[in-house]
C-alpha cells in the first residue's frame, strides 16, 4: 500500500512516518530482489526474503495509520465530515451540496486506505513463503503476492480518480521554483503521478511473480530467473519513486513555503454548481448516508 492523499490542518510527525514507510518498503524490495539473482546462495535468498517481509510490513503499516487518521482524527482534517444539523432545510443549497461532497470524499479516502491495508496483508503473507525453507509451497506465495498487487493496483486507480476529483474543487497555488518543491504540480496532480507509478510497478510485479512460479523457472532456467529479478527491480524502483513523490508533497506542506493563490480558483458556489450536475438519485443516496438533507 501507499499513503492516501487527504488535506490536513497541521502536518503531524506521524504523517512523515506514513510517507516514509513506503519509501523504506521500496528500498527493501529493491535490495531484496537483488538477493534472488541467479546463482545466489540460500543464505542470500533468505536475506532477500527477509527484506521483502519487512518491506511488506512497511506497506501494511502506512495505510493502517492513514485509516486511523481518516476515521478518528477529524480535528486535523482540512475537509472534515459534515456536522450533524438539526434543521438542514434551513441551509442554503450551496452548503448542502458542499456537505454531501465532503462526506463522499472522506468515505472514498477511507475505502482507499483499507484497500491498501488489505493488499499489505497479502504482501506479508506472500513474503513469508519466499524463504528457501518454504520453497515447496512458494507458488502459494506467488499467488498471494499477485493478489496483493491487484489490490494495490485497484487502490492506486481509486486514489488517482479521487485526487483528480479533489483537483476540481481545490484552490490553485503557484509554488517556489525549487525542483524539490515540485512547482509544476499541485498536491493533487503529484498524487496522480505517484499513483501512476504505483500502477506500473504493480503490473510489473505481477509479471515478475508469474515468472517465479516453479514450473516456469524450471522450464526457462537462469534466463527466466534473471528476467524475473529485473522485473522486480524495476517494479521496486517505481514503488520507491512514487513514495518519494508523496514524501516531497508532504515536505512541501511542512516547510511552510510561501504559496501564491491564483485568481479564478473554485469557490463554494462553483463547487455547488458542479455538484448539481449529479443525478437526483445520487444526491438522495449521499444525503441519506451523510445525515444531510438533499433538499427542502
C-alpha positions, 0 to 999 in steps of 0.5 A: 500500500501507499499513503492516501492523499487527504488535506490536513490542518497541521502536518503531524510527525506521524504523517512523515512516518506514513510517507516514509514507510513506503519509501523504506518498503521500496528500498527493501524490495529493491535490495531484496530482489537483488538477493534472488539473482541467479546463482545466489546462495540460500543464505542470500535468498533468505536475506532477500526474503527477509527484506521483502517481509519487512518491506511488506510490513512497511506497506501494511503499516502506512495505510493502517495509520492513514485509516486511523487518521481518516476515521478518528482524527477529524480535528486535523482534517482540512475537509472534515465530515459534515456536522450533524444539523438539526434543521438542514432545510434551513441551509442554503443549497450551496452548503448542502451540496458542499456537505454531501461532497465532503462526506463522499470524499472522506468515505472514498479516502477511507475505502482507499486506505483499507484497500491498501491495508488489505493488499499489505496483508497479502504482501506479508503473507506472500513474503513469508513463503519466499524463504528457501525453507518454504520453497515447496509451497512458494507458488502459494506465495506467488499467488498471494503476492499477485493478489496483493498487487491487484489490490494495490493496483485497484487502490492506486486507480481509486486514489488517482480518480479521487485526487483528480476529483479533489483537483476540481474543487481545490484552490490553485497555488503557484509554488517556489521554483525549487525542483524539490518543491515540485512547482509544476504540480499541485498536491493533487496532480503529484498524487496522480503521478505517484499513483501512476507509478504505483500502477506500473510497478504493480503490473510489473510485479505481477509479471515478475511473480508469474515468472517465479512460479516453479514450473516456469523457472524450471522450464526457462532456467537462469534466463527466466530467473534473471528476467524475473529479478529485473522485473522486480527491480524495476517494479521496486524502483517505481514503488520507491519513486512514487513514495518519494513523490508523496514524501516531497508533497508532504515536505512541501506542506511542512516547510511552510513555503510561501504559496501564491493563490491564483485568481479564478480558483473554485469557490463554494458556489462553483463547487455547488454548481458542479455538484448539481450536475449529479443525478437526483438519485445520487444526491438522495443516496449521499444525503441519506448516508451523510445525515444531510438533507438533499433538499427542502 
